[in-house]
Amino acid sequence: MEQIRDKNLYYVGGYVRDEILGVKCFDIDFCYEGDAIDFAQKFNIIKTNKDFGTVRILLNNKEIDIASTRTEVYPKAGHLPVIKETACSLEKDLQRRDFTINAIAKNTVTNELVDYFGGLEDIKNKKLRVLHSKSFVDDPTRIVRGLKFSVRFNFELEEETKRLQEEYLDNINYDMSYHRLKKELVETFNLNIEDAYNKFVEQGIYKLLGENQIIPEIKCSIQDLIDKFNPQYRWLVYLGLYDLSNFELNKEEAAILNSYHKIKSIKPKDNVETYFLFNKAPLESVLLYAISINYDIATNYLENLKNLKPFVNGDDLLALGVPKGVAYKDILEKLLIEKIKNPNMTKVEEIELVKSQLLNGFLK
Ligand code: CTP
């Protein structure tokens, strides 16, 4: 990064915060006090966005984003802000941000920290503090960001910030960008920290999902369940029992909820019914069933039934004289049912069973 140093160029946001906290940070945010596009002219520019005053350059084969200092306004509370002024002072740029801990800058030449709002003190005291009283009204996704940072770093909302959060949650403006909200919810719940879910419920943050939400009854530790079975869409295992109709879900996410709604009212009587209830369902749907309907039935499927497979296969059927074709699927499915009833069957016993009971009518 040596070549990019400039007295007007600062590291900002999460990068500075994480460095102070001594935790790993994956992306570096740069902010130029002044016009970043002018500044970038001496580098290899990949693209610029004049409206936003941002530029992407290529340095040592790495793509680096640099933003001009800017102020923003929220013409519509809860939606994306628009830029009011670019190339403003660094102080004004930092002032538009969410929490004091994210509003510290570090000069790229002197390494000096610029901390107008007491972010260092708040990091020391493990506090999350908004920079102004309209912060959550402008951008309610910051409530979820606060939740994310609180569980990630073990920080707490400072008193006034807590009060402002409560005030907003008692009077939510539901005309908001659910797209932005979803991004923060996904990041928060993909961390798989149960405490985030407890706070989400206790502090009433769940109300942000939409009107008339019902808090579901949870039958087990979601964190343990996720640790054990490792689903891809962790966030949906936490939030899939809420009404998510305000959110745009991708195909897989929608399929998970559809499948859960199909299986949730069915109670299988035995292992065979259990197997066929869940065998076409995504893992996340089965986990939602475990959490909300019946833990034992769902985990019995995942631990004992899901991967059951007879030893006998098509080659064995051929060797037994079954002509190739339609019968194979039928015989193997019947055998699978027997295997579910008796998982300890050996291959010899399976062949015996096929010969004695399942071949009727299928032999030449
Ligand atoms: N920011 C903000 N309000 C938001 C989102 C972001 O003020 N709703 C500001 C914060 O100063 C934040 C910076 O933009 O530090 C960069 O945002 P982002 O990359 O989303 O967050 P990080 O703080 O880097 O957090 P993470 O480590 O989770 O990526």
Residues whose N, C-alpha, C, O or C-beta is under 5 A from the ligand:
A	BS01	CTP	G13 G14 R96 R97 D98 N102 D139
